[in-house]
C-alpha cells in the first residue's frame, strides 16, 4: 500500500469527506473487497481502486453507462444525433468519465431515480449497450486505473430535473436493438376465422388512434414516424413503423413498457381498454374488425342467412380504371389532395377540371377519358376573385357551384347526409360524374363537423358516391402553414385534422412549395391503389406557376430533396456534388455510419 500515489489517496479521502459512499473494489472483476458494501466498516482500507454507491447512500446519484465493447456502433455519436441541441445542453451539466473498456459514464443526481435498468441491448437481447446504475447499484471511478474524469468533478455531482433525466434515458432507449413484441393472448373463442386483433393489426389506423389519445406527431425519419407522449412537447417518446406495423415506446412515463414493440391490437388494448385484451376484442368486433368462419350447412338444419357489414365477392375479370390526372386520380375513384395556403391548390383543381372537360391531358399527367361535364364546388373564391383569375371563363361543360347565401337557413340543424345529397343533386343537374370539392374544411364547417368521427363520417358518405359512378377529387388544407423560408418534406401527417380521412380514399397527393423559387412547386404522390406508386420522394413532379392562362406547367421530375431546405437535403446535395461520406460526416459533425444511413434512405 506504500506504493500508492498520494494524490490517489487524497482523492479517496475527498470522496469520503464529501459524503459519498465509497468503497474499494478488486479489478478487473469490479467486486467489492468488503463483506457488505452497503454497510461499510470503519477500518476500510483503500487499495487503489474505488467504487461509489448510487442511489440514496450517496445523495441520489444515478449513472448512465455506455458499454461500447459490446457493439461496433458509434454509440455516443448516434446518441447525440438522436438527442440534438436539447441533449447537448443537458450533457454539459453532467460529470462524465471514460471507463477501462472504452465506454462512458454520465453521472448526475436527480430527486427521483430508479434501480438498475438495461436501457439498450444488442439485437439478440443478450448484451447490454446502455444501462443505468441507480438505487442498489454502484460504479467504479477514478482514481481506479483505466478511469478518467473528462468533464466535471465527482465531488460536485449536479442535480438535474426529472424532465432532463427522462430526455437522457428516453434518447438512450432509441438506440435499443431488441424489442420483445407484445401480442394479444391466444383465445379459444377466436380459433376459427380472422380475429378482431389480427384484423386490426392489418388495417387499423394507428396514427389516428394515437392522435385521439393526444400523442403528438413530430416528424418522419425513414419508415419511422416519431411521436411525443401526452403532456410533453417536442421530444420523441415513441415511434410507429408503418411497414412493420409496430409501435416502439422509449419512455416509462406512459401505460406502455419501454423498449417493447406493440402490435396495433396491443396498442389499442392499452389505450382504449386499460390493457384488457378481451374487452378490446369485443370493441373491435363491434367496429367491424374480424370475421368468424361461416359454418357449413348440414342436411338436418336449414342454412341461416348471415347478415354482415361485408359481403363475399367472387373473382372476376376487371379492367383497370382510366386515368383522370395521371396515376394520382382515376375514374370511379376518390382522390384526396392537400397543400398549404398559397401553394396552388385551386389553380391545379381548375386545371384538372378543364382538362377533363375538354378531353385533354396535362403534361406529365395523362387523362384517358373523353371530354365530359365536370362539377366544381368552390367554397374558396368569390365570383370576382375567380373571374379575375379566369377572365376567359371555363369550358362550356365545366360548371362551377358556389355556396348559396340565400339558403343559409337550410343549414340550421342540417345533417352531413343533407349536404352530400345536395352535392349529388347539383352534379346530376348538369349530368356530371366528375366532382371537385374545394375544399373539405369549408364543407365540414357547414354542418359544424369538429370531431374526427364526424369528419370520417363525411368522408364515408363521399366515398358512397363512388358506387353511383362518381369520381370525386377532395381538396383540403395542410395542418398549418410553414414559416417563410421553410421548405420541408411532405407526408400524410401534414394533412389538417386526422390522417384517418386518407384511409377512405383511393389516392392521396399534395403540392409543396419549393426552395428553387417563388413560382416553383412540386407534386408528390402519397398513396395510390390502382397504379404503381408515382411521383414519390425520389421523383416528384416539378411544376411552375404560369399566367395567361393561369396554370401549373410541368417542368420534369426531381428528387424531393432538391426542393426542401434542411440538414438532410444539404447532405444529399453534397453527395450529388461528389463529396465523400467522410467529408459530409465531418461537415455536420456526425458519424459516417449515420451519413450512410441517410444517403441510402434519401428523402
N, C-alpha and C positions, 0 to 999 in steps of 0.2 A: 504494500500500500504506500510505501515511502516514495515509490516512483511516480505516483500520481502528480500531475501538474497542479500547482497551487491555484491556477485560475479555474480548473475544473471543480476543485473542492469549493472554491468561492462561489461558483455558480450554483452548486448543490445547496450551500448554506443560504444563498439568496432565495432559492425556491422555498426552503423550509420557513424562513423568517417572513416571507410574504403570504404565508397561509396556504400554500399549495401542498397537496397531499402527495409527497414524493417518496419513492422507494427504489431500491436497487433491483436490477434485473440481470440475468445471465444472458450473454449473447453467443451465438446468433439466434437462439430459440426464443428470446424475449420473455423468459419465465421469471417471475419474482423470486428473489433469493430469500425472502422472508416467508414464514409459515402462513401468515394471513396478511395480505397487502391492504385489506380494508381496516384492520385494527393493528397498527404498527407498534412494535416495541420501542421503548425509549432509547435503547442502546443500538439503534440501527447503524450499520456500517456502510459507508459509501465505497463502491467497488469500481468506480469509473464509468458506470452506466446508470442512467436514470430514467424512470418512468413516472408519469403523473396521472393520478386518478381523475377520471372525468366525472361529471355529474355534481351532486351536492357536496361531496367531500372536498372539492376544490373550487366551489363557488359557481356551479352550473356551467362547467366547461363542456364543450362538445367539439369533436374533430371530424372533419370531412376528409377521408383518406383515399387518395388516388393511387391505386396499385398498378403501376404501368408495366410491371414484369409479366402480367397475365394477358397482354394483348400487344399486337403490332400497331394498333391505332395510336394516333397522337391525341390522347385523351384531353390533355389540357387545352390544346388549340381548339378542338371540337367543342369543349365546354364553353369557352369564351365566345366562339362563333354562335353558339345557341343562345347564350345569355345577353349578348350585346352590351350597350352602354350602361344599362342598369346594373348588370352583374359586375362590370368593371368598377363601378362606383363603390359597391359593397366590398369587393375584393380589397380595395385599398385600405379598408378598416381592419382587416384581419391580420393575425400573426401567421406567417407562412414559413414552413421549414421543408427542406428536402430530406428524403429518407435514405437508408442504407441501400435499398433496392432500386433507387432512382425514381421513387414516387414522390408524392407531395402530401403534406398535411396542412389543411386550412383550419386554424384554431380560433375559437371565439367563445363568448359567453352569451347566453340568452335566458330570459326568465323562464321560458318553457322549453324543455328539451325532452328527448325520448331515450329509450335504451338503444343498444347497438342494433343497427339495421344494415342489411345489404341493399344498396341503392341501385346499383347497376351490376349485372353479372354477364358472363360470356354466353354465347349462343347455345351452349349445351347446358347452361344453368348451373355449372359446377365451380367456376372460378369467379371470385369477386373482382370487379373492376373498380368500383367505388363503394365505400361503405362508411358508416358513421361509427364513432366511438362516443357513447353517451353514458347515461346512468348505468352503472355496473361494469363499465369498461375503463380501459386506460390506454395511454400511448407512450411510446419511447421517444425521448427527446435529447437534444444536446444538453450536456457535453458528451453524450454517448458517441463513440466513434462511428462515423458514417452519417451522422445527422447534423444539419446546419441550418440555423435560422437565417432566412434571406429577407424577411420583412417583419418589422415589429419586434416585440420583446415579450418573452414568456412571463416576465414579472408583471407586465401590464396588458393582460389579455382583455380586449374591449368587449363590451356588451353590444349586441346588435338586436334589432327589433324582431318580433315574431314574423312579420311580413318579409323582412330581409332574409331570415333563416329559411322561410318557405321558398324564396326565389333560389337560394343556394342549392337546396335539396331537390326542388322540382326540376331545375335545369339539369342537375346530375342524372335524374331519372330518365331524361330524354336520351341518354347515351346507353341505356339498357339494351341488351341484345336478346334477352329471353323473357317471353311473355306467356305464362300459362293461360290457356283460353278458358273463359267462363262460359259454359253452355247450359241450357236448360236440363233438368234431370230427365231420366228415362221415365215414361209413364205408360202403364198398360192401357190407359184409355185411348191412347193415340198410337197403338201398334199398327193400325191399318190406315192408309191414306197419308196425305200431306198434313203434318201437324201445324197448328197455328204458329208455333215457334219457328219451324223451318220455313214456313211461307213468309213470315215477317223478316226472317234472316235474308231471304232472297229479294224481296221487293219493298220492304218497309223504308219509309223516308226518314232516315236518321237525322240529317241536318234540321228538318222541320221539328222533329221530336226534341232535339237539343235546344233549338230556339224557343220552343214552347216552355221549356224549363229554365229559361234565362241564361243558357250558355251562349256566350258571345263569340261569333266568328271573327278571327283576326286576319288570317292570311292562308294562302295555299302554297305549299312547297312540294313540288313533285306531285305524288299521289296523296299526300297528307294534307288535310285541312286542319288548321290549328284553331283551338277554342280556348277561351278563358272562362273559368268557373264563375258561377253566380256570386255577386258581391265583390268581385275583383275586377281590375281594369288592366288591359294591355299585355299581360304576360300569358304565355302558353301554359295551360293546365292539363290539356289532353289533346290528342289528335284523332281524327277519323279518317281511315283509309278506305276510300270508296271501292277500289279494285279488290282489296282483301275482305271488305265488309267487316272491319274490326275497329273497335274504339279502344284507344290506349290512354289510360289515366296516369298522370305523373305526380299528383298531389294527394296527400292524406286528408285534405280538408273537404272531402265530398263523401257521398254514400258509397263511392267506389273504392276498391282496394287498389292502391297504386302498384304499377308495374305488372298489371294483368291486362289481358286482351279480352274485351267484352263483345260477344256476338250481338247483333241488333236486338234479338229477343231478350237477352240478358239485360241489355241497356234499358229496354222498355220495362222489364220486370222491376228493376230498381227505381227507375224514375216515376213510374205510374202506380206500382203496386208494392212499394217498400220491400222489394226482393222476393215477393211471393209469386213463384212461377206458375202455380196453379191458377191463381187469380188472374195473372197476365194471360194465360191461355184462354180463360173464359172471356176476357175483354177482347182479345184479338179475334176470337171466334165470332163475337158479336159484330166486329168491324169487317167481317168478311174474309178473314185470313184462315187458311187451312181448308182441307177437303177430305171428308171421310170416303173410303172406298164403298161404292154402291154395292149392296148385296145382290147376288143373282136370284131371280125369282124361281121358286120351286113349283112343281105341279100341284102341290097341295094348297098353295096360297096364291092369291092374286098379287100381282106386282103393283105396289102402291106408287103412284106418281110423286116424285120428289120435286118440290118447287124450290128453286135456288136462285140466288142473285146472278149466278153464272150459268152458261149453257155449254154443253159439249158440242164442239164443232167437228165436221168431217173434213178430211183432206180434200182439197180442191185445187184446180189449176187457176192461178190468178195472174193477171198481167200487172206489171209494176205500174204505180201511178205515174201520171205525166207531170213533168216539172213545170212549176209556175214561176219560180225565181231560183233557177238552178237547183241544186240539191237541198237548198235551205227551206223551200216551201213547195209542196206537191199538191196536185188536185185531189180533193176529197180528204185533205188533212188540215189540221190546225197547227199553226206555227206561232211561236212566241218571239217577239223582237223587242229588245230594250236598249236604252242608252241614256246618258245624262243629258240635261238640257243643253241645247246648242250643238249637239253632235250631228244633227241632220236626220232625226227620226222621221219627221213629217215629210221632208224632202224625198227620202227614199220611199216612203209609203205611197206618195203620189206618183213617183216614177214607176214603181212596180204596177200600180193600178193602170197607168197609161199604157204600159207595155202589154198587159193582158187585154185591155180594152181594144187595142189596135192589132193584136195578134203578133206583136214584135217581141224581140228579146233585148235585154240589157246586156251590153258587152260583159262577158265573164259569167253571166247568169242566164242560162237558156230557158226560154218559155216554149213548151211543147204543145200548148192548147191553141185552138183557133180563137180569133177575136170574139169577145162576148161581153155582156153587161157586167160592170163592176160597181159595187156599192161601197162608198167611203162614209163612215160615221166619224165626223170631225168635231171633237169637243175642245180642240186646242185653239184654233184660229177664228177670228171674227171674219165676216164676209169681206170687209175692207182689207184686212191683212192677207186673206187668201187671194183675193183678186189682184192685189198689188204684186204678189209673188208670181201669179199666173195670169197676166193681162190677156193672153190669147185664149184663156179658158181651157176646158178639159175636152177630151174626145166625146163625141155625141153619146156614146153608151157608157160613159163613166160618170156616175151620178154621186153628188156629194150631199149628205144629210148633216144638218146641224141640229142642236137642241132647240126645241120649240118653246120659247119662253112663255108663250100664252098657255101652254099645257102644264105649267109648273104645279098646279093644284093636283094633277093626276099622280104626282109622286108622293103625295101625302098618304102615309100608311100603305104605300105600294110595296110589292114584293120584287125580289130579283127575278122571279119567273115572269112577272109582268114586263120588266124591262127587256129581257131576252126575247119575249114574244113580240114586242114592238120592233125589235131589230129584224126578226124574221119576217114580219109583215111588210116592213119597208123594203127589204130585199126582194120579196115576192112581188111587190107592187111594180117593180121595173123588170121583173123576170131575171134577176141576177142570182147566181150561185157562188159568186166571189164576194166575200165580205172583208173589209179592212176596218178595224176598230182602233181609232186614235183618240183616246187611249183608255186602258183598263182602269187606271186610278180615278179618272173623271167618271167613268161608268159606275164604278163601285160606290163613289160618293153620292150618286143619285139616290141610292137606297140605303145609304149610311152603313155600308159593309165595312166594319172596323176590325173584325177578328179574322184570324187565319181560317177558321172553319167556314165562316160566311163567304170569304173570298174564294175558297176552294169550291164551295157550292156554285158560285157564279161560273167558275171555270168548268165545272162539270156540266152545267147547262149549255154553255157554249160548245162543249165537246159533243153534246147531244145533237147539235146542228149537223155534224158530220153524217149522221145516219140518214139525214134528209137530203144529202147530196151537196151540202155547202162546204166550201173551203174558206177557212177563217184565218186572217192574219191579225194577231192581237199585239198591240203595242203598249209598252209600259215604261216607267222611269227607272233609272238606276237608284240604288239605295240612297246615295247622297252625292252631290256634285264634287268633283275634285277641285283642289285649290289651283289657282292659276300657276302654270308651270309644272304641275304634277301630271305625269303620264305613267300609268301602271297597267299591269297585265289584267285582262278581263277574265272574270269567272262568273259562274251562275250565282255565286254569293253576292255579286254586285246588284242583283235584282232587288228592287224595292219590295219590302214585305217578305213573305215566306217563299222559300225556294220550292216548296211543295207545289206551287202553281205550275211549275215547269214539268212536273211529272205527268200532268194530264194532257199534254200536247205531244205532237209527233216530232217537232223540231224546235230548236232554240238558237237564235243568233243575236249578235249585238254589233253596235258601231262604237269604235273607240276613237278618241281624239289622238292625234299623233304628234310626237316631238319633232317631226320633219318639217312642220309648217302649219300656219293658222288654218289653211284651207284643206289640209291633208287629213284624211280619215282612213280607218281600216275596218273591214267587216270580218267578223270571226264566228265560225260555226261552233256551237257548244253542245248540240245534241241533234242527231239525225237518225231516223229509224229506217226509212225506206231506201236509202242510198249509202254508199260508203262515206265515212266522215270526210268533210272537205272544208277548206279554209280554216284549218286548225292552227295551233300556235306556230307550227313550222312553216306555214304558207298561208298567211291571211291575205285577203283581197285588199290591196291598197287602192284607194279612190281619192278623187279631188272634187271639191265643191265648185261647180261651174254655174254661170248665169247665161240667160238668153239662149235656150231655156234653162231654168233652174234645175240642176240635176247633180248626181254624183257620177263622175266619169272614171271608169275603170282604168287603172294605170299598170296593173300587173299583180304578182304575188311576191310577198316578202316574209321572212320570219318575223314574228311579233316583236322580238327584242329590238328590232330596228325602229320601232315606233314608241317604245317606252323609255323611261329615264329613271333607272335605279342602279344599284350596285351590280346586280346580276347582268343587266344589259350592258354595262360598261365592261364587265368581264368577257361577255360574248363578243363585244366589239373588238377588244384587244386580241382575242383569239382569231377573229376574222382577219385582223391586220397582220397575223403571223407571229404574235407574241407566244412564247412558250408558257406552259403551265407554271413552271418555276418563277418566271418573270411576273406573271399575273398574281401568283400567291404572295410574292414579295411586295408588290404594289399595294395589295389590300390587307397585308399582314394576317393572312390565314394560311392553313396548311395546303400543300399541293394536293393532298387527298380530297379536301373539300372542293378545290377548284375543279378537279377531275369529275367529281360527282355533279357539280353544277353544269359543266360543259356537256356532259353526257345526257343530263336530264333536259337541258335547254329551258326555254320558256314554254 
